[in-house]
């Protein structure tokens, strides 16, 4: 016997194992059995709602509420189906408790530490990203109604609402996970739910070395950059690990510094005590009350920050960030979507023009050269590993053009058949970068040059 639409079971991490073959799943008797169990589930669910007051569960903690629900489910199930077995009863308890207390079929994925993304496309099989690679699971929502109920439960946790009149919603769970919901008629095949999860533990630069994101020499250079209060722009594509890298870089900040963060959705997990976290606000149903990123950035300049950190630069707030970097807020950081350090410059220039169309590209590049010290680019490769591909020095303006120079690059070969990556981080030459003077001011100059020298001439490993 099995509760659900197929003969598969999930472990606590959401992994799927088969308890039968295709012939058994296609067996008409198996189909009748599934329909009978689905009818039982609905009958128990209705009876449960009649017997219990939802307000009783609200005042309980999660463990108490689950225990109470489990007892009630067992009583009802044995009354309406006296011959139900212990395995089927346990599965019935898990499914109904997940529906009433958690987020239904996606509940196991939310408790799995090795899953970074959960993608629900209507009632189709749910996809997850595990260790940088997408996987199709055999888990799915029963119907659009169940999926919509879960979506409503998620947004209600943050005082939001989603329906046909407001079919798009961004929200954040208590653990920092970022949620996007889009409903029909915009989503053609039923409600779409996407959850970007973040590690509970704060990520560090040494951990990036262990994962192959950066070499040991590159990690030293990153540490010096962070310690020396360089102004940093982190670039990369969607899902490349920009926010994770930014989190790691903040680990180099002195605990005595006052940091103000500005984000659309609070994701940063800074490791210091003196942090002020600001978050934008979307307009209400009447279109009132919106607080934009640019408003946050301009306000935080009045809050006496030592460093300003933008979770992601998306629009004209890029101008205010450059101004802040150039007016005494050394060590400020931000991320933006781009496919290379050079593209990061053009992308940021376009963002500035969104709010200041009268500024020409040459003027914006001069601002960029005077404000940003380093561009760090990160990418996700076919093997699922996220790697820093460039640490790029912003030299400034020469003959009217912005000049960039790579301090460290990731050289690699890729097997086209298997996607296997073999590469190494190496310095182009043992040259002093333009931020050498900042490193010297903080006593990090010798450490910087040793790391760059050690990375010169690196070969395949």
Residue pairs with C-beta under 8 A, 6 or more apart in sequence:
1 33
1 37
1 85
1 87
1 88
2 19
2 33
2 34
2 37
2 88
2 91
3 37
3 38
3 41
3 88
3 91
3 92
3 95
4 34
4 37
4 91
4 95
5 34
5 140
5 142
6 25
6 138
7 18
7 19
7 20
7 24
7 25
7 30
8 16
8 17
8 18
8 19
8 138
9 16
9 17
9 19
10 16
10 17
10 108
10 139
11 17
11 108
12 108
12 111
12 112
13 108
13 111
13 112
13 114
13 115
14 108
14 109
14 112
14 115
14 128
14 137
14 139
16 137
16 138
16 139
20 30
24 30
37 88
38 142
40 77
40 80
40 81
40 84
40 92
41 92
41 95
41 96
43 80
44 73
44 76
44 77
44 80
44 92
44 96
45 96
45 99
47 76
47 80
48 69
48 72
48 73
48 76
48 96
48 100
51 72
51 76
52 68
52 69
52 72
56 68
57 65
57 68
57 69
57 100
57 101
60 68
62 101
65 101
66 97
66 101
69 93
69 96
69 97
69 100
69 101
70 93
70 97
73 89
73 92
73 93
73 96
73 97
74 89
74 93
77 84
77 89
77 92
78 84
78 89
84 92
98 104
98 105
98 107
99 146
99 149
102 110
103 110
103 150
103 153
103 154
104 141
104 146
104 147
104 149
104 150
105 126
105 139
105 140
105 141
106 118
106 120
106 126
106 139
106 150
106 193
106 195
108 139
109 115
109 118
109 126
109 128
109 139
110 118
110 173
110 175
110 177
110 195
110 197
113 199
113 200
114 130
114 131
115 128
115 129
115 130
115 197
116 129
116 130
116 132
116 196
116 197
116 198
117 128
117 129
117 194
117 195
117 196
117 197
117 239
118 126
118 127
118 128
118 193
118 194
118 195
118 197
119 126
119 127
119 128
119 129
119 193
119 194
119 195
120 126
120 141
120 147
120 191
120 192
120 193
120 194
121 127
121 189
121 190
121 192
122 141
122 144
122 147
122 187
122 189
122 190
122 191
122 192
123 140
123 141
123 142
123 143
123 144
123 147
123 190
124 140
124 189
125 136
125 137
125 138
125 139
125 140
126 136
126 137
126 139
126 140
126 141
127 134
127 135
127 136
127 137
128 134
128 135
128 137
129 135
129 239
131 384
132 380
132 383
132 384
132 385
132 386
133 384
141 147
141 150
144 190
144 191
147 190
147 191
147 193
148 183
148 191
150 193
151 162
151 169
151 181
151 183
151 191
151 193
152 161
152 162
154 171
154 173
154 179
154 181
154 193
155 161
155 162
155 169
155 171
155 179
155 181
157 171
157 173
157 174
158 171
158 172
160 169
160 171
161 169
161 285
162 168
162 169
162 181
162 183
163 183
164 183
164 184
164 185
166 285
167 182
167 183
167 184
167 185
167 186
167 187
168 180
168 181
168 182
168 183
168 186
169 179
169 180
169 181
169 182
170 178
170 179
170 180
170 264
170 265
170 282
171 178
171 179
171 181
172 178
172 179
172 265
172 266
172 267
173 179
173 195
175 197
175 198
175 200
176 198
176 266
176 267
176 269
177 195
177 196
177 197
177 198
178 195
178 196
178 198
178 265
178 267
179 193
179 194
179 195
179 196
180 192
180 193
180 194
180 195
181 191
181 192
181 193
181 194
182 191
182 192
183 191
183 192
184 190
184 191
198 243
198 244
198 267
198 269
199 244
202 247
202 251
202 269
202 271
203 244
203 247
203 248
203 269
204 248
204 251
205 214
205 219
205 222
205 223
205 248
205 249
205 251
205 252
206 219
207 248
208 214
208 219
208 245
208 248
208 388
209 215
209 216
209 219
211 385
211 386
212 385
212 387
213 241
213 245
213 378
213 385
213 386
213 387
213 388
214 222
214 387
214 388
214 425
215 424
215 425
215 455
215 458
217 408
217 425
217 427
217 451
217 452
217 454
217 455
217 458
218 388
218 391
218 408
218 425
218 451
218 455
220 447
220 448
220 450
220 451
221 391
221 407
221 408
221 448
221 451
221 452
221 455
222 248
222 249
222 252
222 376
222 388
222 391
223 252
224 439
224 444
224 447
224 448
224 451
225 232
225 249
225 252
225 373
225 374
225 376
225 391
225 435
226 232
226 249
226 250
226 251
226 252
226 253
226 331
227 252
227 254
227 442
227 444
228 435
228 438
228 439
228 441
228 442
228 444
229 307
229 330
229 331
229 438
229 442
230 330
230 331
230 373
230 374
230 435
230 438
231 325
231 330
231 331
231 332
231 333
231 371
231 372
231 373
231 374
232 249
232 332
232 333
232 334
232 372
232 373
232 374
232 375
232 376
233 333
233 334
233 335
233 336
233 344
233 348
233 372
233 374
233 375
233 376
234 242
234 245
234 246
234 249
234 333
234 334
234 335
234 336
234 375
234 376
234 377
234 378
235 242
235 335
235 336
235 337
235 338
235 340
235 341
235 343
235 344
235 347
235 375
235 376
235 377
235 378
236 242
236 245
236 335
236 337
236 338
236 377
236 378
236 379
237 337
237 338
237 339
237 379
237 380
238 337
239 380
240 378
240 379
240 380
240 386
241 378
241 380
241 386
242 312
242 335
242 378
243 267
243 268
243 311
243 312
243 335
244 386
245 376
245 378
245 388
246 268
246 309
246 311
246 333
246 335
247 268
247 269
247 270
249 333
249 376
250 259
250 268
250 270
250 271
250 272
250 309
250 333
251 271
253 259
253 270
253 271
253 272
253 307
253 331
255 272
255 273
255 274
256 274
257 272
257 274
257 306
257 307
257 331
258 274
258 276
258 304
258 305
258 306
258 307
259 270
259 272
259 274
259 275
259 276
259 305
259 306
259 307
259 308
259 309
260 275
260 276
260 278
260 300
260 303
260 305
260 307
260 308
260 309
261 268
261 270
261 275
261 276
261 277
261 278
261 308
261 309
261 310
261 311
262 278
262 279
262 280
262 293
262 296
262 297
262 300
262 308
262 309
262 310
262 311
262 317
263 277
263 278
263 279
263 280
263 310
263 311
263 312
264 279
264 280
264 293
264 311
264 312
264 314
265 279
265 311
266 277
266 279
266 311
267 311
268 277
268 309
268 311
270 309
276 300
276 303
276 305
278 296
278 299
278 300
279 296
280 291
280 292
280 293
280 296
281 289
281 290
281 291
282 290
283 289
283 290
292 315
292 317
293 310
293 314
293 315
293 317
294 315
294 316
294 317
294 320
294 355
296 317
297 308
297 310
297 317
297 320
297 321
297 324
298 320
300 308
301 308
301 320
301 324
301 329
305 329
306 329
306 331
307 329
307 330
307 331
307 332
307 333
308 321
308 324
308 329
308 332
308 333
309 332
309 333
309 334
310 317
310 321
310 333
310 334
310 335
311 334
311 335
312 334
312 335
312 336
312 337
313 321
313 334
313 335
313 336
313 348
313 351
314 336
314 351
315 351
315 354
315 355
316 351
316 352
316 354
316 355
316 356
317 351
318 336
318 348
318 351
318 352
319 351
319 352
319 355
319 356
319 367
321 332
321 334
321 371
322 348
322 352
322 367
322 368
322 371
322 372
323 367
323 371
324 332
325 332
325 371
325 372
326 367
326 370
326 371
330 438
336 344
336 347
336 348
336 351
337 347
338 344
338 347
338 377
340 377
340 390
341 375
341 377
341 390
341 392
341 404
341 406
342 404
344 375
344 377
345 365
345 368
345 375
345 402
345 404
348 364
348 368
349 361
349 364
349 365
349 368
352 359
352 364
352 367
353 359
353 364
362 400
365 397
365 401
365 402
366 397
366 402
368 394
368 402
369 394
369 395
369 396
369 397
369 402
369 403
370 396
372 394
373 393
373 394
373 434
373 435
373 438
374 391
374 392
374 393
374 394
374 407
374 435
375 390
375 391
375 392
375 394
375 404
376 388
376 390
376 391
376 392
377 388
377 389
377 390
377 392
378 386
378 387
378 388
378 389
379 386
379 387
379 389
380 386
381 387
381 412
381 414
381 419
381 421
382 414
382 419
382 421
383 419
383 420
383 421
385 421
387 410
387 421
387 423
388 408
388 410
388 425
389 409
389 410
390 406
390 408
390 409
390 410
391 406
391 407
391 408
391 409
392 404
392 405
392 406
392 407
393 404
393 405
393 406
393 407
393 433
393 434
393 435
394 402
394 403
394 404
394 434
395 403
395 404
395 405
395 434
396 402
396 403
396 434
397 403
405 428
405 431
405 433
406 428
407 427
407 428
407 433
407 452
408 425
408 426
408 427
408 428
408 452
408 455
409 425
409 426
409 428
410 423
410 424
410 425
411 423
411 424
411 425
411 426
412 421
412 422
412 423
412 424
413 421
413 422
413 423
413 460
414 420
414 421
414 422
422 460
423 460
424 458
424 459
424 460
424 461
425 455
425 458
426 455
426 456
426 457
426 458
426 459
427 452
427 453
427 455
427 456
427 458
428 456
429 456
430 449
430 452
430 453
430 456
431 452
432 449
433 448
433 452
436 445
436 448
436 449
439 445
439 447
439 448
